[in-house]
Structure formats: structure tokens, C-alpha cells
């Protein structure tokens, strides 16, 4: 069984079925940090399209900053090209729901390479932009001179989490993302095996993200690390 066929056999963790249409893109989200903050839902309502419902966990809304490394992204029947396909990325996301499908909405997306940001934005419509990003085994650093976003985190990884809490599952197991474009809401469906998380110990942190009324500058309320997942993605569809 090939790699992509194996991914499609692992579906018990999904809250709703995979799309019936063939997937269009393969990609890997590797060496990911998850930094989560509880924020007022009323604040998010100011920067999330009104058609999208703010999803909450026991009445609490969250925003997450997710630094990771995108690798091997490619169309279904073509090989990946590393100088475009492989790049460090940071997304700032919140949690939304539409048509009984819980997903994420990106407030910001940054890519290490200008060409990768340009191609990704052109093909997907997602709000990619170039940022100066570097990482090592235990550090992740970014500076976006256009918006003055900054992230400088040093960390170590702890023990694997063998049984995720209800909140950890709610924050990570999301199988679609929403895009607002030309007064229309679109959905991208994705599929991957369940995230395998580890505890993340932050030893140094400087973060400064200002997105409308949202300000992220403090230590996150919750943090995790994952080696990553292999992802299948479907095309854009009107929600």
C-alpha cells in the first residue's frame, strides 16, 4: 500500500467523512509547534467574517500560532520541487464552524521564501506573505518587516502525550479551513492521520503579533510539539 492510500485508511479520528472526490494536493506539515491562547470571542468577531461562526470550547474562544516546516507540497500527479515546495511557515489561526463542519480560519500566514509565498497565495487565495524565518532543532525565529510581527522561541520537547485531553483534541484535529474571498466563503478540506503530540517546554519567548484588536505578546496558555503529519488536500469549494 502506498503512502497516500495508507493515509486514507485512517479515518476513525475524523468528525466527518473525507470528501468523495479525489484529493488534489499532497503536503507535509513537519516539526510543528502549537502555541494556544484563550481570547475573548467578541474580539475575534471583529476580525472573522460574519458568516463564519466562532467555535468555542466550553464557551472559550482560542487563537493559535503554529510555526512548522512545510515540505513536499505537490499536485497529485506531479513531483514536489524543493525550492518551492519546502519552506518554513507560521500561521495564526482561530477556530470556526459552518454547516456543522468545524475548521480553522487563518488570520495570518507567513512563508520563509518569497517564491513559495507568491505561488501558494496565487494558487490557493490564502493570505500568504513573505517573512524572514529561520529555525534550528530547538529554536524558531521570524521577523515580518511589513507588519512588524516577531517570534523568537527557544524550546525543548517533552514526553509524548498518549491520550489527548478533550481540549487538545479540539484544538488540533481540524479537517477543513475556510477562506473569505470576493464576498464568498470557501472551504478547503484536508485529511491526515491524528496528530501525535508531545509536551513543549518553552525556555525563551518573545512574540509580538498585532492583528486588528488582537494582540499576542504573552506566554501561551497551552503549548505542544509534533513531529508532523502527511496531508491530503482537496480543492476549493463554495461553503
GUNU-412911 format. One line per field, with one value per residue (C-alpha): residue number from 1; x, y, z. Coordinates in Angstrom, 2 decimals, always signed. Example, Ala and Ser with C-alpha at 12.3 -4.5 7.8 and 13.67 -1.06 7.14 Angstrom:
BEGIN
i: c(1;2)
east: c(+12.30;+13.67)
north: c(-4.50;-1.06)
up: c(+7.80;+7.14)
end
This chain:
BEGIN
i: c(1;2;3;4;5;6;7;8;9;10;11;12;13;14;15;16;17;18;19;20;21;22;23;24;25;26;27;28;29;30;31;32;33;34;35;36;37;38;39;40;41;42;43;44;45;46;47;48;49;50;51;52;53;54;55;56;57;58;59;60;61;62;63;64;65;66;67;68;69;70;71;72;73;74;75;76;77;78;79;80;81;82;83;84;85;86;87;88;89;90;91;92;93;94;95;96;97;98;99;100;101;102;103;104;105;106;107;108;109;110;111;112;113;114;115;116;117;118;119;120;121;122;123;124;125;126;127;128;129;130;131;132;133;134;135;136;137;138;139;140;141;142;143;144;145;146;147;148;149;150;151;152;153;154;155;156;157;158;159;160;161;162;163;164;165;166;167;168;169;170;171;172;173;174;175;176;177;178;179;180;181;182;183;184;185;186;187;188;189;190;191;192;193;194;195;196;197;198;199;200;201;202;203;204;205;206;207;208;209;210;211;212;213;214;215;216;217;218;219;220;221;222;223;224;225;226;227;228;229;230;231;232;233;234;235;236;237;238;239)
east: c(+0.00;+1.44;+1.80;-1.32;-3.54;-2.47;-3.47;-6.97;-7.45;-7.01;-10.34;-11.78;-10.49;-12.32;-15.52;-16.99;-16.15;-13.50;-14.81;-15.83;-13.89;-10.21;-7.69;-5.65;-2.52;-0.08;+1.96;+3.75;+3.42;+6.58;+8.18;+5.23;+4.88;+1.37;+1.04;-2.52;-4.14;-7.63;-9.08;-12.45;-14.88;-16.16;-12.66;-12.48;-15.89;-14.32;-11.78;-13.53;-16.07;-19.59;-20.78;-18.36;-19.44;-16.78;-16.23;-15.71;-14.66;-16.89;-17.65;-13.98;-12.51;-8.90;-6.23;-3.15;+0.22;+1.59;+5.22;+6.20;+8.03;+6.05;+7.65;+7.00;+3.87;+2.84;-0.17;-1.47;+0.24;+3.39;+6.59;+7.48;+10.13;+12.08;+12.96;+9.21;+7.73;+9.89;+9.73;+9.19;+5.73;+3.87;+0.12;-2.09;-5.46;-8.69;-11.47;-14.72;-17.69;-20.01;-22.55;-21.74;-18.09;-15.56;-12.44;-9.89;-9.72;-6.31;-5.73;-2.16;+0.11;+3.85;+6.31;+10.11;+10.55;+9.20;+8.51;+6.72;+4.55;+3.72;+2.84;+0.87;-1.17;-1.77;-2.97;-4.99;-6.08;-4.85;-3.18;+0.46;+3.20;+6.98;+8.65;+12.24;+12.16;+14.89;+14.91;+17.21;+16.50;+15.35;+14.67;+12.26;+12.68;+10.72;+10.53;+7.93;+9.20;+5.99;+3.72;+6.37;+5.36;+8.05;+8.55;+11.65;+11.15;+13.58;+12.16;+12.65;+10.28;+8.98;+7.22;+4.69;+1.04;-0.57;-4.09;-5.04;-7.42;-10.73;-9.27;-6.08;-8.19;-10.49;-7.51;-5.62;-7.99;-9.41;-10.11;-11.03;-10.05;-12.17;-11.29;-13.15;-12.67;-14.73;-17.59;-17.82;-16.82;-14.88;-13.78;-10.67;-10.98;-7.88;-7.11;-4.24;-3.69;-4.32;-1.68;+0.82;+1.63;+4.45;+4.73;+6.54;+8.72;+9.36;+12.70;+12.66;+9.92;+9.49;+6.33;+4.60;+1.61;-0.93;-3.87;-6.60;-7.67;-5.89;-2.53;-0.35;+2.65;+2.45;+3.33;+0.70;-1.88;-1.07;+1.77;+2.54;+5.02;+4.51;+6.90;+4.24;+1.62;+1.33;-1.62;-4.01;-5.88;-8.89;-9.72;-11.55;-15.31;-18.04;-19.29)
north: c(+0.00;+3.39;+6.34;+8.25;+5.16;+4.41;+7.91;+7.39;+4.20;+6.11;+7.92;+6.91;+10.10;+12.38;+14.14;+13.84;+11.78;+12.67;+14.21;+11.67;+13.49;+12.64;+14.68;+17.28;+18.07;+16.21;+18.05;+17.50;+19.72;+18.84;+19.73;+21.82;+23.99;+24.76;+27.90;+28.49;+31.49;+31.90;+35.17;+36.95;+35.71;+39.29;+40.36;+37.63;+38.60;+41.87;+40.14;+36.93;+37.06;+37.26;+34.18;+32.04;+31.06;+31.47;+27.98;+27.79;+25.12;+25.23;+28.85;+29.83;+31.02;+30.39;+31.65;+29.59;+30.46;+27.42;+27.56;+24.50;+23.42;+22.74;+20.03;+18.10;+20.02;+18.98;+18.42;+14.86;+13.66;+15.77;+15.58;+18.18;+20.79;+21.56;+25.20;+25.96;+23.02;+23.15;+26.21;+27.31;+28.67;+30.38;+30.62;+32.41;+30.71;+30.70;+28.15;+28.43;+26.38;+26.48;+23.93;+21.70;+21.43;+22.65;+24.12;+26.90;+30.44;+31.97;+35.47;+35.49;+33.21;+33.73;+31.81;+31.81;+32.01;+34.79;+32.41;+29.91;+32.69;+34.02;+30.63;+29.49;+32.69;+32.63;+29.02;+28.97;+32.55;+32.16;+35.23;+34.17;+36.77;+36.69;+36.73;+36.28;+32.86;+30.57;+27.56;+25.07;+21.94;+23.94;+27.46;+29.12;+32.77;+35.07;+38.75;+40.17;+43.66;+44.53;+44.05;+44.11;+40.64;+38.94;+35.47;+34.23;+31.00;+28.53;+25.23;+21.63;+18.76;+16.55;+13.23;+12.03;+12.63;+9.22;+10.33;+13.83;+15.82;+16.96;+20.46;+19.19;+17.17;+20.17;+22.43;+20.09;+17.72;+20.10;+18.85;+21.91;+25.54;+28.48;+31.32;+34.60;+35.82;+38.25;+38.28;+34.49;+31.84;+28.85;+25.65;+23.55;+20.00;+18.18;+14.80;+13.35;+10.84;+12.09;+14.48;+12.80;+15.45;+15.92;+18.32;+21.52;+23.36;+26.99;+28.22;+31.64;+33.55;+36.91;+37.21;+40.26;+39.81;+42.60;+41.72;+44.32;+44.32;+41.01;+41.26;+38.21;+39.10;+36.86;+33.27;+30.97;+29.26;+25.90;+24.61;+21.38;+19.95;+17.39;+15.69;+16.32;+14.81;+13.82;+15.64;+15.20;+18.32;+18.85;+21.81;+24.98;+24.63;+27.19;+26.78)
up: c(+0.00;-0.97;+1.38;+0.30;+0.26;+3.84;+4.95;+3.56;+5.57;+8.85;+9.31;+12.69;+14.31;+11.87;+12.97;+9.43;+6.31;+3.74;+0.52;-2.11;-4.86;-5.43;-3.44;-5.36;-3.31;-1.07;+1.57;+4.88;+7.96;+9.86;+13.22;+14.34;+17.43;+18.68;+20.83;+22.06;+23.75;+25.14;+23.78;+24.02;+21.36;+20.95;+19.89;+17.26;+15.97;+14.77;+12.51;+11.41;+8.54;+9.89;+8.01;+9.99;+13.49;+16.17;+17.56;+21.31;+23.79;+26.86;+25.98;+25.49;+22.18;+21.15;+18.79;+17.90;+16.41;+14.58;+13.37;+11.32;+8.18;+5.02;+2.90;-0.32;-1.30;-4.81;-7.08;-7.13;-10.30;-10.16;-8.10;-5.49;-6.31;-3.15;-3.85;-3.92;-2.00;+1.14;+3.40;+6.97;+7.68;+10.51;+10.57;+13.06;+13.20;+15.08;+15.28;+13.36;+12.25;+9.24;+8.03;+11.03;+9.92;+12.45;+10.87;+11.10;+9.75;+9.12;+10.45;+9.08;+7.04;+6.63;+4.46;+4.56;+0.77;-1.43;-4.34;-2.09;-0.62;-4.09;-5.60;-2.53;-2.45;-6.20;-6.25;-3.02;-2.34;+1.24;+2.80;+2.44;+2.70;+2.90;+6.31;+7.46;+9.13;+10.41;+12.69;+14.36;+16.38;+19.42;+18.13;+15.74;+14.75;+12.48;+11.64;+9.29;+8.40;+6.57;+9.60;+12.33;+13.52;+15.59;+17.00;+18.80;+20.71;+22.24;+23.44;+24.35;+23.74;+26.50;+26.77;+24.20;+25.01;+24.63;+25.47;+24.37;+26.51;+25.05;+24.60;+22.92;+20.52;+19.84;+19.06;+16.74;+14.97;+12.36;+8.86;+6.86;+6.55;+5.49;+3.15;+2.60;-0.97;-3.07;-0.53;-0.66;+1.88;+0.53;+2.24;+1.69;+3.04;+4.27;+5.73;+7.75;+10.50;+14.03;+15.36;+17.69;+20.28;+22.77;+25.66;+24.73;+27.25;+26.30;+27.61;+25.93;+24.16;+22.51;+20.46;+19.05;+16.76;+16.39;+14.12;+14.38;+18.03;+18.69;+20.46;+21.15;+23.29;+26.36;+27.18;+25.64;+27.82;+26.27;+24.07;+22.20;+19.70;+16.95;+14.55;+11.92;+9.64;+5.98;+4.45;+1.53;+0.44;-1.77;-3.99;-3.06;-2.72;-2.01;+1.54)
end
